[in-house]
Amino acid sequence: MERLQKVIANSGYCSRRKAEDEILKGNVQVNGKIIKEMGYKVSANDIIIVNGIKLEKSDNVYILLNKPRGVITSVCDDKNRKTVVDLIETDKRVYPVGRLDYDTTGALLLTNDGELTNLLTHPKNHIPKVYIAKVEGIITGREIHELENGIIIDNKKTIPARIKLRKIDKKKNVSLVEMTIYEGRNHQVKKMFLKVGFPVLKLKREKIAFLNVKSLKSGEYRYLNPKEVKQLYSLTK
């Protein structure tokens, strides 16, 4: 017997947090009965319906994508723009773990494992994400120190980051900066650089935890192996 919200998340329908919302809204039925009780236990034989959709058991898959520029990090788009799911050939219902902006490229995980999605995106787990930012202006040690110690964006201080200056080009007035952050707030990297006076011209996420996209061309993806999945879970313990 397992908790209802966990079973829904593991089916690939949505994250565990979203599953809890659906239960509280009365959108979930078990064997024809609406369930609003958090932590309700179900068995493998129970019939679960969410928003009129019967859940089917699904083997979990884990995909690392090198997201191209100009692709939406979503399952669907009301403007009919290409989404990251459109790039994946699979019969499984997968969804992105977190998000990258339309014009941001690089490492993105997709899965139908709601439990892992919840663990990787929860702020308390501090999963490292490495970005390479091309910014306008010549960044100095003062600004690097500010970014590393945390700055206020959206009325909240960021968790201390790691910053490495990779290259400066005085003729073009640009800097190439590596930033490692441990949270995933909306437009965080762009907002952090802008706060210290350096607009981001180009942004790529190079790594999520230990996973990088160096072997993948833009738009290419690969499936994670069991060892890598186990390592991701271990990072959240």
Residue pairs with C-beta under 8 A, 6 or more apart in sequence:
1 41
1 42
1 43
2 41
2 42
3 39
3 40
3 41
3 42
4 19
4 23
4 28
4 30
4 35
4 39
4 40
4 41
4 42
4 48
5 16
5 19
5 20
5 23
5 38
5 39
6 16
6 19
6 114
6 115
7 42
7 48
7 55
8 14
8 16
8 19
8 22
8 23
8 28
8 48
8 50
8 55
8 114
9 15
9 16
9 18
9 19
9 113
9 114
9 115
9 117
9 118
10 60
10 113
10 114
10 115
11 48
11 55
11 56
11 57
11 58
11 112
11 114
12 58
12 60
12 92
12 93
12 94
12 95
12 111
12 112
12 113
12 114
13 19
13 50
13 53
13 55
13 93
13 114
14 22
14 50
14 95
14 114
15 114
15 117
15 118
15 121
16 114
16 115
16 117
16 118
17 118
19 28
19 50
19 114
20 38
22 28
22 50
22 51
23 35
23 36
23 37
23 38
23 40
24 36
24 38
26 34
26 36
27 50
27 51
28 34
28 35
28 48
28 49
28 50
29 35
29 48
29 49
29 50
30 40
30 42
30 46
30 47
30 48
31 46
31 47
32 47
42 48
44 57
47 54
48 54
48 55
49 55
58 92
58 93
58 112
59 92
60 111
60 112
60 113
60 116
61 90
61 92
61 94
61 111
61 112
61 113
61 223
62 109
62 110
62 111
62 113
62 116
62 223
62 224
62 228
62 229
62 232
63 88
63 90
63 94
63 109
63 110
63 111
63 221
63 222
63 223
63 224
64 107
64 108
64 109
64 208
64 211
64 213
64 216
64 221
64 222
64 223
64 224
65 84
65 87
65 88
65 107
65 108
65 109
65 110
65 213
65 216
65 219
65 220
65 221
66 105
66 106
66 107
66 108
66 213
66 216
66 217
66 218
66 219
66 220
66 221
67 73
67 84
67 100
67 104
67 105
67 106
67 107
67 108
67 205
67 218
67 219
68 87
68 105
68 218
68 219
69 102
69 103
69 104
69 105
69 218
70 82
70 102
70 103
71 81
71 82
71 83
71 84
71 86
71 87
71 102
72 81
72 82
72 83
72 84
72 102
73 83
73 84
73 96
73 98
73 99
73 100
73 101
73 102
73 108
74 83
74 84
74 85
74 96
74 99
75 83
75 85
75 95
75 96
76 83
76 85
77 83
84 96
84 108
84 110
85 94
85 95
85 96
85 110
87 219
87 221
88 94
88 110
88 221
92 112
93 112
94 110
94 111
94 112
95 110
95 111
95 112
95 117
96 108
96 109
96 110
97 108
97 109
97 110
97 111
97 116
97 117
97 120
97 121
98 108
98 109
98 120
98 121
98 184
100 106
100 108
100 205
101 187
101 190
101 203
103 203
104 203
104 204
104 205
105 203
105 204
105 205
105 218
106 131
106 132
106 204
106 205
106 206
106 213
107 129
107 205
107 206
107 207
107 208
107 211
107 212
107 213
108 205
108 208
109 120
109 208
109 211
110 221
111 117
116 229
116 232
116 233
119 125
119 233
119 236
120 127
120 208
120 232
120 236
121 184
122 236
123 183
123 184
125 235
125 236
126 159
126 182
126 183
127 182
127 208
127 209
127 235
127 236
128 180
128 181
128 182
128 207
128 208
128 209
129 180
129 181
129 182
129 184
129 205
129 207
129 208
129 209
130 178
130 179
130 180
130 205
130 206
130 207
130 212
131 178
131 179
131 180
131 181
131 189
131 203
131 204
131 205
131 206
132 166
132 176
132 177
132 178
132 203
132 204
132 206
133 176
133 177
133 178
133 179
133 189
133 193
133 200
133 202
133 203
133 204
134 174
134 175
134 176
134 200
134 201
134 202
134 203
135 174
135 175
135 176
135 177
135 193
135 198
135 199
135 200
135 201
136 173
136 174
136 198
136 199
136 200
136 201
137 173
137 174
137 175
137 197
137 198
137 199
138 168
138 170
138 173
138 174
138 175
139 165
139 168
139 175
139 177
139 196
139 198
143 196
143 197
143 198
144 163
144 165
144 177
146 196
147 161
147 163
147 179
147 192
147 193
147 196
148 160
148 161
148 162
148 163
149 160
150 157
150 158
150 159
150 160
150 161
151 157
151 158
151 192
151 195
151 196
152 158
152 195
153 185
153 188
153 191
153 192
153 195
154 185
154 186
154 191
156 185
158 181
158 183
158 185
158 188
158 192
159 181
159 182
159 183
161 179
161 180
161 181
161 182
161 192
162 179
162 180
163 177
163 178
163 179
163 180
164 177
164 178
164 179
165 175
165 176
165 177
165 178
166 176
166 177
166 178
167 175
167 176
168 174
168 175
168 176
169 175
169 176
174 201
175 198
177 193
178 206
179 189
179 192
181 188
181 189
185 191
189 200
189 203
190 200
190 203
193 199
193 200
194 200
206 212
206 213
206 214
207 213
209 231
209 232
209 235
210 228
210 231
211 224
211 228
215 222
216 222
224 232
